[in-house]
Amino acid sequence: MSDLGDLDATAQAELVRTGEASPSELVDAAIQRIEAVNPELNAVIIPMFEKAREAAATALPDGPFRGVPILLKDLDGALGGAPYHKGMKALKDAGYVAPHDDTNIARLKEAGFVVCGKTNTPELGLLPTTEPEIYGPTRNPWDTTRSSSGSSGGSAAAVASGMVPVATAGDGGGSIRTPAAFCGLFGLKPTRDRVPMGPDVGEGWAGLGVRGAVTRTVRDSAAVLDVLGAPEPGAPRHAPPLSRPLAEEVGADPGKLRIGVRTSVPTGSAELTPEAADAVASVAALLSDLGHTVEESSPEALDDDTLVGQFFPAFGSWVAREVDAAGEALGRTLGPDDMEPGTWVLVEMGRATPGPQYLAAIEWLHGWARRVQSWWSGGFDLLLTPTVPEPPIPLGQLASTPDNPLAASMRAAELVPFTIPFNITGQPAASIPLHWTDDGLPVGTQLVATFGREDLLVRVASQLEEARPWANRRPPVSAT
C-alpha cells in the first residue's frame, strides 16, 4: 500500500503499462490509504470505492493514466450520476446528482483515471479555507489544527497525505495555488480558457475561474494539463496553443531568464510574515544560482487600491448567478436558510447590482489586466511572489455569522492578494513548494508567466524541483 503511494501518477501509470501492476492493485491500495488517514483529515466526503473497484476491473480506456486512482473535488466539474453538492446545504439536503459529466471530468476518465471519491470544498468555493458547514473542516496533514486552504483544500490534503497522487482542483482567486502552498504541493493554475468548462458553462466568473489539478510532482501536473487542455468545439474561446505537449517541457532548458521579485503585499491589504518573506528570498537565491537574473520589480498596477471597489460588484453577481443556477437545478428559488451567512450576503449584493454596473466593473477589470500584463512586455519573463502572505492558518479564522456575514470575506482578502490578480489577468501561475518553516509547515512561492506560457512555468518549476526536490517530503499525517 505505502510503496505504491510513494509513486506519482506518471510512475503508477508506467507500472500498468509494463504489466508490473494492475489497475485493480493501484485502486485497492489507494482505497486502503484513504481509509487509513481520511478519518483524521476529512478530505474525502463522498467515497466511491465500489464503483472504483468495478471500473478498475473492466476494460478501461487505454489512455496515458490507465488505472491510476484519482479524487475529484466536489466542485469545478460534475461527474454524471454522482452526488454534486459544491459545499451547499441545499444541494446536499436534496440529494442532488449531476446529470452528466463535465468536459474536464470526461477527459480524465478517457485518459484512464479511476475515480475513487470526491473531496471537500467550501460552499461554492468562495473561501480560501475548506470548512463548509455541511461537511465540517478538512484538516491540514502537516498540522491538523490548521487549514488546508481552499477551495481545493480537500483535494490538496488528500494528495499531500498520500491518499492518491493527483486530485482535481479549480482556481477562481487562488484555489489551486493556496491549497498547494498550505499543503506542500505543486499547483499550476492554467491560462484562462486553457481547460474548457463545457458543456454547460462557457466561462466561469467572466473568465477568472479555471480548472486543473494538484499534484506532488511537476511532471504530473504537466501531463494532466495535456489531458485537459485540448480545445472544445463550441467553447467561446481557447487559450493560445502550446508548441508541444507540456510533458515534453519537463526538464527542458528554460534558458537564462529575467525574473522580477515582489514581496510587498499589493495595496497594503495584509502584512507579509517573516516566513513568507524567507520563502521568497530562498527561491530568489536558488533561481540566481541557476543562472537567472533576479531583481526587484513588479507591475505598478498591482498597487491600484481601487481594485477592490471594482471587483466586489462583479464577485457578488457571480455568486448570485451560482446560487440561482443551483436553485434552477432544484426547481425552486434559494433563500438565506439554504446557505451560509457569508454566501447569502454576497448573493444579496449581487442581486442588487444593476446590469450596467456589472458591465462597467468588467470593463474596468479588463483595463486593469492590460496594465498588469504590460510589465511582461518590458523584458521580464517571470514574476516571483509569495503565494500567501502567511503560513497555513489555524482552523476557524474564516467564519461568518448572521451578525457579521462579511467577516470571512474580509479575512479571506488578506490571504489572496498575490493570487487573485492573475485570475483577473488570466495569466498562468504556479505555487511551488520549496520552503518549510522551522516548525515544519509548508510555505509556497508563486511564479507567474505571461499569458499562454505554461510551458515556461513547467520548465522553470522542473528546474527548481531537480535542484531542490520536494516530492519525497511527507507530513505527520501520511499514508506513505
C-alpha positions in Angstrom: 0.0 0.0 0.0 2.6 2.6 1.1 5.1 1.6 -1.7 2.5 2.4 -4.4 1.5 5.6 -2.6 5.1 6.8 -2.8 4.8 6.9 -6.6 3.4 9.8 -8.6 0.7 9.3 -11.2 3.2 9.1 -14.0 5.1 6.3 -12.3 1.9 4.4 -11.3 0.7 4.6 -14.9 4.0 3.1 -16.1 3.5 0.1 -13.8 0.2 -0.6 -15.5 1.7 -0.1 -19.0 4.6 -2.6 -18.2 2.3 -5.1 -16.5 4.0 -4.7 -13.2 0.8 -3.7 -11.5 -2.9 -3.9 -12.5 -5.4 -1.1 -12.2 -7.2 -3.1 -9.5 -4.0 -3.2 -7.5 -3.5 0.5 -7.8 -7.1 1.3 -6.8 -7.3 -1.2 -3.9 -4.1 0.3 -2.5 -5.5 3.8 -2.8 -8.7 2.9 -1.1 -6.6 1.4 1.8 -4.7 4.6 2.1 -7.8 6.8 2.0 -9.4 4.6 4.8 -6.2 4.9 6.8 -5.9 8.6 7.0 -9.1 10.2 5.9 -10.8 9.9 9.3 -8.2 12.3 10.7 -8.3 14.7 7.8 -11.9 14.7 6.4 -10.6 15.3 2.9 -12.8 12.7 1.1 -16.5 13.4 1.8 -18.1 11.1 -0.8 -16.3 7.7 -1.1 -16.9 5.8 -4.3 -14.9 2.7 -3.6 -17.1 0.0 -5.0 -17.6 1.9 -8.3 -13.9 2.4 -8.4 -13.2 -1.3 -8.0 -15.7 -2.1 -10.7 -14.2 0.4 -13.1 -10.6 -0.9 -12.4 -11.7 -4.5 -13.1 -13.3 -3.6 -16.5 -11.8 -2.6 -19.8 -10.5 0.9 -19.0 -9.6 3.4 -21.8 -6.0 2.9 -22.9 -5.0 6.4 -22.0 -1.9 7.8 -20.5 -3.1 7.3 -16.9 -4.8 3.9 -17.3 -5.7 2.5 -13.9 -4.4 5.5 -11.8 -6.6 6.4 -8.9 -7.9 10.0 -8.7 -10.1 12.0 -6.4 -12.5 14.7 -7.8 -13.1 18.0 -6.0 -16.9 18.3 -5.3 -16.9 21.5 -7.4 -15.2 22.5 -10.6 -16.5 19.6 -12.7 -19.5 17.3 -12.5 -19.4 13.5 -12.6 -22.6 12.2 -14.2 -24.6 10.0 -11.8 -22.7 11.1 -8.7 -23.6 13.5 -5.9 -22.6 17.1 -6.7 -23.0 19.3 -3.7 -20.5 22.2 -4.2 -20.4 22.6 -0.4 -24.1 23.7 -0.4 -26.6 22.7 2.2 -29.5 22.9 -0.3 -27.9 20.6 -2.8 -26.8 18.0 -0.2 -30.3 18.0 1.5 -31.9 17.5 -1.9 -29.6 14.6 -2.7 -28.7 16.3 -5.9 -26.9 14.1 -8.5 -25.2 15.5 -11.6 -27.0 14.6 -14.9 -23.8 14.2 -17.0 -20.0 14.5 -17.0 -18.5 17.9 -17.5 -15.8 18.0 -20.2 -12.8 18.1 -17.9 -14.1 15.0 -15.9 -14.9 13.1 -19.1 -11.4 13.8 -20.4 -9.8 12.4 -17.2 -11.9 9.2 -17.5 -10.9 8.9 -21.2 -7.3 9.2 -20.0 -7.8 6.1 -17.9 -8.1 7.6 -14.4 -10.3 5.7 -11.9 -12.4 7.9 -9.7 -12.3 6.8 -6.0 -14.3 9.6 -4.5 -15.0 13.3 -4.1 -13.2 15.8 -1.9 -14.4 18.5 0.4 -14.8 22.2 -0.6 -16.1 25.4 1.0 -19.6 26.5 -0.1 -19.4 27.3 -3.8 -15.6 27.5 -3.5 -15.8 31.1 -2.1 -13.2 30.9 0.7 -9.5 30.1 1.0 -10.3 27.5 3.6 -12.2 24.3 3.5 -14.7 24.4 6.4 -18.2 24.0 5.0 -21.0 23.8 7.5 -22.4 20.7 5.8 -19.3 18.5 5.9 -17.0 20.1 8.5 -13.4 21.2 8.1 -10.7 19.5 6.2 -7.5 19.4 8.3 -4.0 20.0 7.1 -1.9 16.9 7.2 1.2 19.0 8.3 -0.7 20.2 11.3 -4.3 19.1 11.9 -5.1 22.2 13.8 -4.6 24.3 10.7 -6.4 24.8 7.4 -5.6 23.1 4.2 -6.8 26.3 2.5 -9.5 26.3 -0.2 -11.4 26.0 -2.2 -9.4 22.9 -3.3 -8.4 22.1 0.3 -9.9 18.6 0.3 -8.0 17.7 -2.8 -4.8 19.2 -1.5 -5.0 17.4 1.8 -5.7 14.1 0.1 -2.7 14.4 -2.2 -0.3 15.7 0.4 -1.2 12.8 2.8 -0.6 10.2 0.0 -4.2 9.0 -0.5 -3.9 9.5 -4.3 -1.2 11.0 -6.5 -3.5 13.6 -8.1 -6.8 15.2 -7.4 -8.8 17.8 -9.4 -8.9 21.4 -8.4 -10.2 24.8 -9.6 -9.0 28.3 -9.2 -11.1 31.5 -9.2 -8.9 33.5 -6.9 -6.1 31.2 -5.8 -8.0 28.0 -5.1 -5.3 25.7 -6.8 -2.3 27.7 -5.6 -3.2 28.5 -2.0 -4.1 24.9 -1.1 -0.9 23.8 -2.8 1.0 26.3 -0.7 -0.6 25.3 2.6 -0.1 21.5 1.9 3.4 21.4 0.3 2.3 20.6 -3.3 2.8 21.8 -6.8 -0.2 23.7 -8.0 -0.4 25.1 -11.6 -3.2 27.5 -12.5 -3.6 27.3 -16.3 -4.1 30.2 -18.6 -7.6 31.4 -19.0 -9.6 29.2 -21.3 -6.9 26.5 -21.5 -9.3 24.0 -20.0 -12.9 24.1 -21.3 -15.7 24.3 -18.8 -18.4 22.7 -21.0 -20.9 21.5 -21.8 -23.0 23.8 -19.6 -20.6 26.7 -18.9 -18.7 28.9 -21.4 -16.6 30.8 -18.9 -16.6 30.8 -15.1 -16.8 34.1 -13.3 -16.1 36.1 -16.5 -13.0 34.0 -17.1 -11.5 34.2 -13.6 -12.4 30.6 -12.9 -10.2 27.8 -14.3 -9.9 24.1 -13.7 -6.9 21.9 -13.1 -5.3 19.7 -10.5 -2.9 19.5 -7.5 0.0 17.1 -7.6 3.2 16.2 -5.9 5.4 16.5 -9.0 5.7 18.9 -11.9 5.6 16.2 -14.4 2.2 15.0 -13.2 0.7 18.5 -13.4 2.1 18.9 -16.9 0.7 15.6 -18.1 -2.7 16.2 -16.6 -3.0 19.6 -18.2 -2.1 17.9 -21.5 -5.2 15.7 -21.0 -7.4 18.6 -20.0 -6.3 21.3 -22.3 -7.4 20.5 -25.8 -9.9 22.9 -27.5 -13.6 22.1 -27.2 -15.9 22.7 -30.1 -18.4 25.4 -29.2 -16.3 27.0 -26.4 -16.4 30.8 -26.6 -12.6 31.0 -26.7 -9.5 28.9 -26.2 -6.0 29.8 -24.9 -3.2 30.2 -27.4 -2.0 26.8 -28.5 1.2 25.4 -26.9 4.0 24.5 -29.3 4.2 20.9 -27.9 2.8 18.9 -25.0 3.7 20.2 -21.6 5.0 16.9 -20.6 7.8 17.5 -23.0 8.7 20.7 -21.2 9.7 18.9 -18.0 13.4 19.0 -17.8 13.8 21.3 -20.9 16.3 24.1 -20.6 14.4 27.4 -19.9 17.5 29.4 -20.8 18.6 32.4 -18.8 15.5 34.3 -17.7 14.9 37.8 -16.3 12.7 37.4 -13.2 11.1 40.1 -11.2 10.6 39.7 -7.4 7.9 41.3 -5.3 7.3 40.7 -1.6 5.3 43.9 -0.7 1.6 43.0 -0.4 -0.5 44.6 -3.1 -2.3 47.7 -1.9 -1.0 47.0 1.6 -4.0 44.7 2.2 -2.1 42.4 4.6 1.1 42.0 6.5 3.8 39.8 5.0 5.0 37.3 7.6 8.8 36.6 8.0 8.1 33.0 7.0 6.7 34.1 3.6 9.5 36.6 3.1 12.1 33.9 3.9 10.5 31.6 1.3 10.7 34.2 -1.4 14.3 35.1 -0.6 15.3 31.4 -0.6 13.7 30.8 -4.0 15.1 34.0 -5.4 18.6 32.9 -4.4 18.1 29.5 -5.9 17.0 31.0 -9.2 20.0 33.2 -9.2 22.3 30.2 -8.5 20.6 28.5 -11.5 21.8 31.4 -13.7 18.8 33.6 -14.0 18.8 37.3 -13.5 16.6 38.2 -10.5 15.8 41.7 -9.5 13.1 43.6 -7.5 10.4 44.7 -10.0 6.7 44.1 -10.5 3.7 45.6 -12.2 2.7 49.0 -10.8 -1.0 48.3 -11.3 -0.9 45.8 -8.5 -0.9 48.7 -6.1 -4.1 50.3 -7.6 -6.3 50.5 -4.4 -9.4 51.0 -6.5 -9.4 47.3 -7.5 -11.4 46.0 -4.5 -14.2 48.5 -5.2 -14.4 47.4 -8.8 -14.1 43.7 -8.0 -16.9 43.2 -5.5 -19.9 44.2 -7.7 -18.7 41.6 -10.2 -18.0 39.0 -7.4 -21.4 39.4 -5.9 -23.0 39.0 -9.3 -21.1 35.8 -10.0 -22.1 34.3 -6.6 -25.8 35.3 -7.2 -25.8 33.5 -10.5 -24.2 30.4 -9.0 -27.0 30.3 -6.4 -29.6 30.9 -9.0 -28.3 28.0 -11.1 -28.4 25.7 -8.1 -32.0 26.8 -7.5 -32.8 26.1 -11.1 -31.4 22.6 -10.8 -33.6 22.0 -7.7 -36.7 23.7 -9.2 -37.0 26.4 -6.6 -35.6 29.8 -5.5 -33.0 29.5 -2.8 -33.0 31.8 0.2 -30.9 32.5 3.3 -31.8 29.3 5.0 -30.3 27.3 2.2 -26.7 28.6 2.6 -24.2 30.0 5.0 -24.4 33.7 6.1 -21.3 34.7 4.2 -22.7 33.3 1.0 -26.1 34.9 1.4 -24.7 38.4 1.9 -22.8 38.1 -1.4 -26.0 36.8 -3.1 -27.8 39.9 -1.8 -25.0 42.1 -3.1 -25.1 40.5 -6.5 -28.9 40.6 -6.9 -28.8 44.4 -6.0 -26.1 45.1 -8.7 -27.6 46.6 -11.8 -26.5 45.1 -15.2 -24.8 48.3 -16.3 -22.8 48.5 -13.1 -21.7 44.9 -13.5 -20.6 45.5 -17.1 -18.7 48.7 -16.0 -16.9 46.7 -13.4 -15.9 44.1 -16.0 -14.6 46.8 -18.4 -12.5 48.3 -15.6 -11.1 44.9 -14.7 -10.2 44.3 -18.3 -8.3 47.6 -18.5 -6.5 46.9 -15.2 -5.5 43.5 -16.5 -3.9 45.1 -19.5 -1.9 47.4 -17.3 -0.6 44.5 -15.2 0.4 42.4 -18.2 2.3 45.3 -19.8 5.0 44.6 -17.3 5.9 41.4 -19.1 6.4 43.3 -22.3 9.2 45.3 -20.7 11.7 42.5 -20.8 10.7 40.3 -17.9 9.9 36.6 -18.3 8.5 35.7 -14.8 7.4 37.3 -11.6 8.2 35.7 -8.3 6.0 36.4 -5.3 4.7 34.7 -2.1 1.7 32.5 -2.8 0.1 33.5 0.5 1.4 36.2 2.9 1.5 33.8 5.8 1.9 30.1 6.6 -1.1 27.8 7.0 -3.7 29.5 9.2 -5.5 27.9 12.2 -8.9 26.4 11.5 -11.8 28.7 12.4 -10.4 32.0 11.3 -12.7 32.3 8.3 -16.1 32.1 9.9 -19.2 34.3 9.2 -22.2 34.8 11.4 -25.6 36.4 10.8 -24.4 39.4 12.8 -21.2 39.7 10.8 -21.7 37.9 7.4 -18.8 39.6 5.7 -16.2 38.6 8.3 -15.0 35.6 6.3 -14.7 37.5 3.1 -12.7 40.3 4.8 -10.2 37.8 6.3 -10.1 35.9 3.0 -8.9 39.1 1.2 -5.8 39.0 3.4 -4.8 35.6 2.1 -5.2 36.1 -1.6 -3.7 39.4 -2.6 -0.9 37.7 -4.6 -3.1 35.1 -6.3 -6.3 36.8 -7.3 -4.7 39.4 -9.6 -3.7 36.7 -12.0 -7.2 35.3 -12.2 -8.2 38.7 -13.3 -5.4 38.9 -15.9 -5.9 35.2 -16.9 -2.2 34.5 -16.8 -0.8 31.1 -15.8 0.7 30.9 -12.3 2.1 28.2 -10.1 2.7 27.7 -6.4 6.0 25.8 -5.8 6.8 24.0 -2.5 10.4 24.9 -1.8 10.3 26.2 1.8 9.2 24.9 5.2 9.1 26.8 8.4 11.2 25.8 11.4 8.2 24.1 12.9 7.5 22.1 9.7 4.8 24.0 7.9 5.0 24.4 4.1 5.2 27.9 2.6 4.7 28.1 -1.2 6.1 30.7 -3.6 4.4 31.8 -6.8 5.8 32.1 -10.3 3.7 34.0 -12.9 4.3 33.9 -16.6 2.8 35.9 -19.4 -0.5 34.9 -21.0 -0.3 31.4 -22.6 3.1 30.4 -21.3 2.5 27.4 -19.1 5.5 25.9 -21.0 7.9 28.3 -19.4 6.4 27.7 -15.9 6.9 24.0 -16.3 10.5 24.3 -17.5 11.5 26.5 -14.6 9.4 24.6 -12.0 11.0 21.3 -13.1 14.4 23.0 -12.9 13.7 24.0 -9.3 12.3 20.6 -8.5 15.5 19.0 -9.7 17.7 21.4 -7.8 15.7 21.1 -4.5 13.5 18.0 -4.6 10.3 18.1 -2.6 8.1 15.2 -3.6 9.5 12.8 -1.0 8.7 15.1 1.9 5.9 13.6 4.0 3.6 15.3 6.5 3.0 13.8 10.0 -0.4 12.5 8.8 0.5 10.4 5.8 -0.4 7.0 4.4 3.0 6.6 2.8 
